[in-house]
Structure formats: C-alpha cells, structure tokens
Amino acid sequence: MWFQILHSNLFRNSLLTYRKNISSSYSLLLKNSSKKLNISRNTYFPIFLNTKSCFPRLISNVSKKPVRKELRRILKIAESQKWKLTGAVVLLFISSTVTMAVPFCVGKLIDMMTSSGDDLKTNLLFFCKILVAIFIIGAFANFGRVYLINISSHQVTNTLRRKVYGSILCQEAAFFDQTKTGELINRISADTTTVGMSITNNISDGLRYSFIFTAASCLMVYTSPLLASIGLMTVAPVAITAAIAGKILKRNSKSVQDALADATQWKTARIGCSYIAKFNGNQAFNDCVTKRDEQAEVHLYHERFLNLCMFHYDLLVLLPLQMTSWISKAGLSHNLFFFK
C-alpha cells in the first residue's frame, strides 16, 4: 500500500516537473522567435515605393495619401536622373530665352530698315550675323534638351518596369485571384511608359511654356500696362477651360488604359488557347484553320475591344476632338494675346 502511494507521489512530481520544463521551454521559444516572426501577414504593398529594402509588404487598408505626397513619391523615381534633368532644364531656359528674344530682334531689324543711314547695309549684315549665331545657340540648346529628356524618360521607364515586375512577383496568391494577368501585363508595358513620360517630357514642356508665358507677360507689362491688361483678359477663360478639359482627359485616359488591359487579357487567353489547340490537335484540325477563320478571329478581337470600351465613341471621336480643340484654343488665345 505504502509502495503504491510513494509511487503515485513520485509520478505526480515528475509529471509536474516535466510540464514545468515544457512550458518554460515553449515560452522561451516563443520569446526568442516572436522578434523574428511576423504573425500578422500583410498581403498588399504599394508598387512605386522607393525604399532601400526589397519590396516591403504593407497593409492593404492604407489611407489615401495627399496629392503632394503622391507627387513627391513619383518624382523620387526620377532622382537617379537628376543631373540629366538638371542639364535639360538649363538648356530649356536657354532655348526659351532665345525664343523670347526673337520678337525683340525682329523689332530692332525693322527699326534699322526704316531708319535712313549711310552704314545701313553694314549694320544689317552685322545684326543678321548676330541673329544667326543666336538661332544656332537656341537650336543646339533645344537639341540637347530633347536628347537628355528622352534618355531620362527611357531610364525612368526601365526603372519603373523593374520595380513593378518585382512587386508583382512578391504578391500572394489572393492578389492574382483578384487581378487579371492581362491587366498586369498592360501595367508593366503601357502604364510605366505613360508615367515615365509624365515626369520627364510633360514636366519639361510645362516648364518651357510657363517660362515663356511669364517672360512674355513681364515684357508686355513693361511695354504697355494697358495693353497687357487687355491681353491678360484671356487668361481666365483659358484656365477654366484647361481645368475642365484636364478632368475629362484624365477620366478618358484612365478608361482607355483599363480597356487596353481587358483587351490584353482577352487576347492573351485566346492566343494561349490557340497554341494549345494546335499543339495537341492533328493535321486535319490544323488544315481547317483557314485564312477566313483567321480573319474572323481578328474581327472578333476588334468587336471584343469595342465592347470592352463602352465609351468607344469617346475613345475614337471625342478624345482626339477634345485634345485638338484644346490645343487650337490655346493657340488662338496665344495669338490673340500677342496680337493685342
């Protein structure tokens, strides 16, 4: 009897000791591994994030950032091309200065031709030589600006494609269930080119026209304040039209990119199915695929593309019409401004 009681006490003590050791070891294991393991797994992360680490994961429900932060984040992509872009901006100011000097030079030339003098021919020849030299400098500056901007645009586009491709590879399976493959391919090919041109070519053109407008306005105010005030009356209608046209073009451009993504997804699936069918089919099946069938497939793709673009009328007619009308209105206001 006493032997059974002693044996049960020893077994109970050993069991408690074993549980205590196991719990301490398990708690120690959790304590050491909790610093390395991330229990809450995050699924989504921003694609165009410039960080030192390789594509970090962030939570999906991130609050929308303000426009300034988004612009600052996009401009950081072109940080590697800052010296080329700086040189392009310097050349841009040189070419814009030459462009603004043309009316002044033409006015001086007219004054020299209307004035009577013995050395008129000599002065005209000297002035024309100076004018040709100024035009050559402006041409070289414009050439260098376009060259540097195009190189920077290609480099930025390649960087964006590399980051987008790496970001897509880091996504989880749920992301690919919700996103179509054609859309991802279109983002890598088309959207990266659009963003690269936006932060290089479009910014360059915007700086050029802003500088020309500012310089022309200052010269007009210096020459005749009354005439400048009459000419500046066209600024408000043009600004309102530009804001409205910008919103319309932004909406239509986004719809175009989404439609192209859907069309890319559709034709990727069709080409894959055609390859599988021809690879697994026999000679009789391959012979029945005639030229008429190929033309019918192309026509089906065209109809599919138009069906995806429910705004196809806007895509084919209104979007080019809006762009051309906006350019013509801007040119008309520019001519009226300098005519007045």
C-alpha positions as CSV (number, residue, x, y, z in Angstrom):
1,M,0.0,0.0,0.0
2,W,2.7,2.4,1.0
3,F,4.6,1.4,-2.1
4,Q,1.7,2.5,-4.3
5,I,1.3,5.8,-2.5
6,L,5.0,6.5,-2.9
7,H,5.0,5.5,-6.5
8,S,2.0,7.8,-7.2
9,N,3.6,10.8,-5.5
10,L,6.9,10.3,-7.4
11,F,5.0,10.0,-10.7
12,R,2.9,13.1,-9.9
13,N,6.1,15.2,-9.0
14,S,7.9,14.0,-12.1
15,L,4.9,14.9,-14.3
16,L,4.6,18.4,-12.8
17,T,8.4,18.9,-13.3
18,Y,8.1,17.7,-16.9
19,R,5.1,20.1,-17.6
20,K,7.0,23.0,-16.0
21,N,10.1,22.4,-18.1
22,I,8.0,22.0,-21.2
23,S,6.1,25.3,-20.5
24,S,9.3,27.2,-19.8
25,S,10.9,25.9,-22.9
26,Y,7.9,26.7,-25.0
27,S,7.7,30.2,-23.5
28,L,11.4,30.7,-24.1
29,L,11.0,29.6,-27.7
30,L,8.1,32.0,-28.3
31,K,10.1,34.8,-26.6
32,N,13.0,34.3,-28.9
33,S,11.1,33.7,-32.1
34,S,8.5,36.5,-31.6
35,K,11.1,39.1,-32.6
36,K,11.8,37.4,-35.9
37,L,8.4,36.0,-36.9
38,N,5.6,38.3,-38.1
39,I,2.3,36.6,-37.1
40,S,0.0,39.1,-38.8
41,R,0.8,38.5,-42.5
42,N,0.3,41.5,-44.7
43,T,-0.8,41.0,-48.3
44,Y,-0.6,44.1,-50.3
45,F,2.0,46.9,-50.7
46,P,2.5,49.9,-53.0
47,I,4.3,49.2,-56.2
48,F,6.1,52.5,-56.8
49,L,7.7,52.7,-53.4
50,N,11.3,53.8,-53.4
51,T,12.9,52.1,-50.4
52,K,16.3,50.5,-49.7
53,S,14.8,47.2,-48.8
54,C,13.5,44.8,-51.5
55,F,9.7,45.4,-51.9
56,P,8.5,45.5,-48.3
57,R,5.0,44.4,-47.5
58,L,2.4,46.9,-46.1
59,I,-1.2,46.5,-45.1
60,S,-3.8,47.0,-47.8
61,N,-6.1,49.4,-46.0
62,V,-3.6,52.3,-46.1
63,S,-5.3,55.7,-46.0
64,K,-5.1,57.7,-49.2
65,K,-2.1,60.0,-49.3
66,P,-2.5,63.7,-50.3
67,V,-1.6,64.8,-53.8
68,R,1.6,66.5,-52.8
69,K,3.0,63.3,-51.2
70,E,2.0,61.3,-54.2
71,L,3.7,63.8,-56.5
72,R,6.8,63.8,-54.3
73,R,6.8,60.0,-54.3
74,I,6.5,59.9,-58.1
75,L,9.3,62.5,-58.5
76,K,11.6,60.3,-56.4
77,I,11.6,57.8,-59.2
78,A,13.5,60.3,-61.4
79,E,16.0,61.0,-58.7
80,S,18.6,58.8,-60.4
81,Q,18.4,61.0,-63.5
82,K,18.6,64.3,-61.6
83,W,21.8,65.5,-63.3
84,K,20.5,64.8,-66.8
85,L,17.2,66.5,-65.9
86,T,19.1,69.5,-64.4
87,G,21.1,69.9,-67.6
88,A,17.9,69.6,-69.6
89,V,16.2,72.4,-67.5
90,V,19.3,74.6,-68.1
91,L,19.1,74.1,-71.8
92,L,15.4,74.6,-71.7
93,F,15.8,78.1,-70.2
94,I,18.5,78.9,-72.8
95,S,16.2,77.8,-75.7
96,S,13.2,79.7,-74.2
97,T,15.3,82.8,-73.8
98,V,16.3,82.6,-77.5
99,T,12.6,82.1,-78.4
100,M,11.6,85.2,-76.4
101,A,14.5,87.2,-78.0
102,V,13.1,86.7,-81.5
103,P,10.4,89.4,-81.3
104,F,12.9,91.9,-79.9
105,C,15.4,91.1,-82.7
106,V,12.7,91.4,-85.3
107,G,11.7,94.8,-83.9
108,K,15.3,96.0,-84.0
109,L,15.6,94.8,-87.5
110,I,12.5,96.7,-88.6
111,D,13.8,99.9,-86.9
112,M,17.1,99.6,-88.7
113,M,15.4,99.1,-92.1
114,T,13.1,102.1,-91.6
115,S,15.9,104.4,-90.4
116,S,17.9,106.2,-93.1
117,G,21.7,106.0,-92.7
118,D,24.8,105.6,-94.7
119,D,26.0,102.4,-93.0
120,L,22.6,100.7,-93.1
121,K,23.9,97.7,-95.1
122,T,26.9,97.2,-92.8
123,N,24.7,97.4,-89.7
124,L,22.1,95.0,-91.2
125,L,24.8,92.5,-92.1
126,F,26.3,92.6,-88.6
127,F,22.9,92.3,-87.0
128,C,22.0,89.3,-89.2
129,K,25.2,87.6,-88.2
130,I,24.4,88.0,-84.5
131,L,20.9,86.8,-85.1
132,V,22.1,83.7,-86.9
133,A,24.5,83.0,-84.1
134,I,21.7,83.3,-81.5
135,F,19.5,81.0,-83.5
136,I,22.2,78.4,-83.8
137,I,22.7,78.5,-80.0
138,G,19.0,78.1,-79.5
139,A,18.9,75.1,-81.9
140,F,21.8,73.3,-80.1
141,A,20.1,74.0,-76.7
142,N,16.8,72.6,-77.9
143,F,18.6,69.6,-79.4
144,G,20.4,68.9,-76.1
145,R,17.2,69.4,-74.1
146,V,15.2,66.9,-76.2
147,Y,18.1,64.4,-76.1
148,L,18.5,64.5,-72.4
149,I,14.8,64.4,-71.7
150,N,14.3,61.3,-74.0
151,I,17.2,59.5,-72.4
152,S,15.9,60.2,-68.9
153,S,12.4,59.1,-69.9
154,H,13.7,55.7,-71.1
155,Q,15.8,55.2,-68.0
156,V,12.9,56.1,-65.7
157,T,10.6,53.8,-67.7
158,N,13.0,50.9,-67.3
159,T,13.3,51.5,-63.6
160,L,9.5,51.6,-63.2
161,R,9.2,48.3,-65.2
162,R,11.8,46.6,-63.0
163,K,10.1,47.8,-59.8
164,V,6.6,46.9,-61.0
165,Y,7.7,43.4,-62.1
166,G,9.5,42.8,-58.8
167,S,6.4,44.0,-56.9
168,I,4.1,41.7,-58.9
169,L,6.4,38.7,-58.1
170,C,6.2,39.5,-54.4
171,Q,2.4,39.4,-54.3
172,E,0.5,36.5,-52.8
173,A,-2.0,34.1,-54.5
174,A,-5.0,36.2,-53.4
175,F,-3.7,39.1,-55.4
176,F,-3.6,37.1,-58.6
177,D,-7.1,35.8,-58.0
178,Q,-8.4,39.3,-57.9
179,T,-6.2,40.8,-60.7
180,K,-6.2,39.7,-64.3
181,T,-2.9,38.7,-65.9
182,G,-3.6,41.0,-68.9
183,E,-4.1,43.9,-66.6
184,L,-0.7,43.3,-65.0
185,I,1.0,43.0,-68.4
186,N,-0.6,46.2,-69.5
187,R,0.6,48.0,-66.4
188,I,4.1,46.9,-67.0
189,S,4.2,47.8,-70.7
190,A,1.8,50.8,-71.1
191,D,1.4,52.5,-67.8
192,T,5.1,52.6,-67.0
193,T,5.7,54.4,-70.3
194,T,3.0,56.9,-69.5
195,V,4.3,57.6,-66.0
196,G,7.9,57.9,-67.4
197,M,6.9,60.4,-70.0
198,S,4.7,62.3,-67.5
199,I,7.6,63.0,-65.1
200,T,10.1,63.9,-67.9
201,N,8.6,65.2,-71.2
202,N,5.4,66.7,-69.8
203,I,7.2,68.5,-67.0
204,S,9.8,69.8,-69.4
205,D,7.0,71.2,-71.7
206,G,5.2,72.6,-68.8
207,L,8.3,74.5,-67.6
208,R,9.0,75.7,-71.1
209,Y,5.6,77.2,-71.6
210,S,5.4,78.6,-68.1
211,F,8.7,80.4,-68.6
212,I,7.6,81.8,-72.0
213,F,4.3,82.9,-70.5
214,T,6.0,84.6,-67.6
215,A,8.6,86.4,-69.7
216,A,6.0,87.5,-72.3
217,S,3.7,88.9,-69.6
218,C,6.6,90.8,-68.0
219,L,7.6,92.3,-71.3
220,M,4.0,93.2,-72.1
221,V,3.6,94.9,-68.7
222,Y,6.9,96.8,-69.2
223,T,6.0,97.9,-72.7
224,S,2.3,98.9,-72.2
225,P,0.4,98.1,-69.0
226,L,-2.9,98.9,-70.6
227,L,-2.3,96.6,-73.5
228,A,-1.1,93.9,-71.1
229,S,-4.3,94.1,-69.0
230,I,-6.4,93.8,-72.1
231,G,-4.3,90.8,-73.3
232,L,-4.5,89.1,-69.9
233,M,-8.2,89.0,-70.0
234,T,-7.9,85.8,-72.0
235,V,-6.2,84.0,-69.1
236,A,-9.3,83.3,-67.0
237,P,-11.3,81.6,-69.8
238,V,-8.3,79.6,-70.8
239,A,-7.6,78.5,-67.2
240,I,-11.2,77.4,-66.7
241,T,-11.3,75.5,-70.0
242,A,-8.0,73.9,-69.1
243,A,-9.3,72.7,-65.8
244,I,-12.4,71.2,-67.3
245,A,-10.5,69.6,-70.2
246,G,-7.9,68.2,-67.9
247,K,-10.6,66.3,-65.8
248,I,-12.2,65.0,-69.0
249,L,-9.0,63.8,-70.5
250,K,-7.9,62.2,-67.2
251,R,-11.1,60.2,-67.0
252,N,-11.0,59.2,-70.6
253,S,-7.3,58.3,-70.4
254,K,-7.9,56.1,-67.4
255,S,-10.8,54.4,-69.2
256,V,-8.6,53.8,-72.2
257,Q,-5.9,52.1,-70.0
258,D,-8.4,49.9,-68.3
259,A,-9.9,48.9,-71.7
260,L,-6.5,48.1,-73.1
261,A,-5.8,45.9,-70.0
262,D,-9.0,44.0,-70.6
263,A,-8.2,43.6,-74.3
264,T,-4.7,42.3,-73.4
265,Q,-6.2,39.8,-71.0
266,W,-8.6,38.6,-73.7
267,K,-6.1,38.2,-76.5
268,T,-3.6,36.5,-74.1
269,A,-6.1,33.9,-73.3
270,R,-7.1,33.4,-77.0
271,I,-3.5,33.1,-78.1
272,G,-2.8,30.6,-75.4
273,C,-5.8,28.5,-76.3
274,S,-4.9,28.6,-80.0
275,Y,-1.4,27.4,-79.2
276,I,-2.7,24.5,-77.0
277,A,-5.2,23.5,-79.6
278,K,-2.7,23.5,-82.5
279,F,-0.1,21.7,-80.4
280,N,-2.5,19.0,-79.2
281,G,-4.5,18.8,-82.4
282,N,-3.9,16.7,-85.5
283,Q,-3.2,17.7,-89.1
284,A,-6.9,17.7,-90.1
285,F,-7.6,20.3,-87.4
286,N,-4.7,22.4,-88.5
287,D,-5.9,22.3,-92.1
288,C,-9.4,23.5,-91.2
289,V,-7.9,26.7,-89.7
290,T,-8.1,28.7,-92.9
291,K,-7.5,32.3,-93.7
292,R,-11.2,33.0,-93.3
293,D,-11.1,31.7,-89.8
294,E,-8.1,33.9,-89.0
295,Q,-9.8,37.0,-90.4
296,A,-12.9,36.1,-88.4
297,E,-10.8,35.8,-85.3
298,V,-9.3,39.2,-85.9
299,H,-12.7,40.7,-86.5
300,L,-13.9,39.1,-83.2
301,Y,-11.0,40.7,-81.4
302,H,-11.9,44.1,-82.9
303,E,-15.5,43.7,-81.7
304,R,-14.3,42.5,-78.4
305,F,-12.2,45.5,-78.0
306,L,-15.0,47.8,-78.9
307,N,-17.3,46.0,-76.5
308,L,-14.8,46.4,-73.7
309,C,-14.6,50.1,-74.5
310,M,-18.2,51.0,-73.7
311,F,-17.0,54.6,-74.3
312,H,-15.7,53.6,-77.8
313,Y,-17.3,56.8,-79.2
314,D,-15.3,58.8,-76.7
315,L,-12.2,56.8,-77.4
316,L,-12.4,57.2,-81.2
317,V,-14.0,60.5,-81.7
318,L,-14.4,62.7,-78.6
319,L,-11.0,62.1,-77.0
320,P,-9.0,63.3,-80.1
321,L,-11.6,66.0,-80.7
322,Q,-11.1,67.3,-77.1
323,M,-7.3,67.3,-77.4
324,T,-7.3,69.0,-80.8
325,S,-9.9,71.6,-79.7
326,W,-7.9,72.3,-76.5
327,I,-4.7,72.8,-78.5
328,S,-6.4,75.0,-81.0
329,K,-8.0,77.2,-78.3
330,A,-4.6,77.5,-76.6
331,G,-3.0,78.5,-79.8
332,L,-5.8,81.0,-80.6
333,S,-5.5,82.7,-77.2
334,H,-1.7,82.8,-77.6
335,N,-2.0,84.5,-81.0
336,L,-4.7,86.9,-79.7
337,F,-2.5,87.8,-76.7
338,F,0.5,88.8,-78.8
339,F,-1.7,90.4,-81.5
340,K,-3.2,92.7,-78.9
